[in-house]
Each structure stands twice: as C-alpha cells, then as structure tokens.
Amino acid sequence: MRERRRVEGLQEWLYLVIGSALALYLVIGVIAWTWMIFAGVEVPAAFGTVLAAIVGSLAGILSPLRPPGRSEGAPDA
C-alpha cells in the first residue's frame, strides 16, 4: 500500500512536470509565431502543426484518466 502511494505521488509529479513543460513550449511557440508575423518573416508551414500537437498533448495530460466521482470498486451500470 505504501509503495502504491509512492508511485502515485511520483506519477503526479511527473504529470506536473510534463504539463508545465508543454505549457511553456506552447507559450514560447505562440510568442515566436506572433513575432514572425509582425516581423514579416515567413512562418514555416509545419509550425501550426507543431503547435497543434503541443495543444493536443497538453489537453491529453490535463484530462483525467477516470471520470470523477467513481470509485475503483463501483460496479458499471
């Protein structure tokens, strides 16, 4: 039981680190994209795809694995 709590705590920290890194990459990407548009630099074609992948990854890491309010022993209806 203690090891399970330890693994869950480590998993929460890992989610926090990954989510923070993705959010930082997204902010940097949006700033770079805005700068390129205002500076008149041609934005690479795949830049939007990369930002969309970051947004999708961020949404995936922030969404819960289980619906809230259900316990592990609850029978499915």
C-alpha positions in Angstrom: 0.0 0.0 0.0 2.8 2.4 0.9 4.6 1.7 -2.4 1.4 2.3 -4.3 1.1 5.8 -2.7 4.7 6.4 -3.5 4.1 5.5 -7.2 1.0 7.7 -7.4 2.9 10.6 -5.8 5.7 10.2 -8.4 3.1 10.0 -11.2 1.5 13.2 -10.0 4.9 15.0 -10.0 5.6 13.6 -13.5 2.3 14.9 -14.8 3.1 18.3 -13.3 6.5 18.4 -14.9 5.2 17.3 -18.3 2.2 19.7 -18.2 4.4 22.6 -17.2 6.9 21.9 -20.0 4.1 21.6 -22.6 2.6 24.9 -21.4 6.0 26.6 -21.6 6.6 25.2 -25.1 3.1 26.5 -26.1 3.7 30.0 -24.8 7.1 30.1 -26.5 5.6 28.9 -29.7 2.8 31.4 -29.7 5.3 34.2 -28.9 7.6 33.1 -31.8 4.7 32.8 -34.2 3.4 36.3 -33.3 6.9 37.7 -33.6 7.3 36.1 -37.1 4.0 37.5 -38.3 4.7 41.1 -37.1 8.4 41.0 -38.3 7.3 39.9 -41.8 9.2 36.6 -41.6 7.6 33.7 -43.4 6.2 31.3 -40.9 7.2 27.7 -41.7 4.3 25.5 -43.0 4.7 22.9 -40.2 4.7 25.5 -37.4 1.0 25.3 -36.9 1.1 21.6 -36.9 3.7 21.6 -34.2 1.7 24.0 -32.0 -1.5 21.8 -32.6 0.4 18.8 -31.4 1.6 20.6 -28.3 -2.0 21.7 -27.6 -3.3 18.1 -28.1 -0.6 16.7 -25.8 -1.4 19.4 -23.2 -5.1 18.5 -23.4 -4.3 14.8 -23.0 -2.1 15.3 -20.0 -4.6 17.6 -18.3 -7.7 15.4 -18.8 -8.5 12.9 -16.1 -7.9 9.2 -16.7 -11.1 8.3 -14.9 -14.4 10.1 -14.7 -14.6 12.0 -11.3 -16.8 10.6 -8.6 -16.3 6.9 -9.4 -14.5 4.6 -7.0 -12.4 1.6 -8.1 -14.9 -0.9 -6.6 -18.0 0.7 -8.1 -19.9 -1.7 -10.5 -20.5 -0.5 -14.0 -24.2 0.3 -14.8 
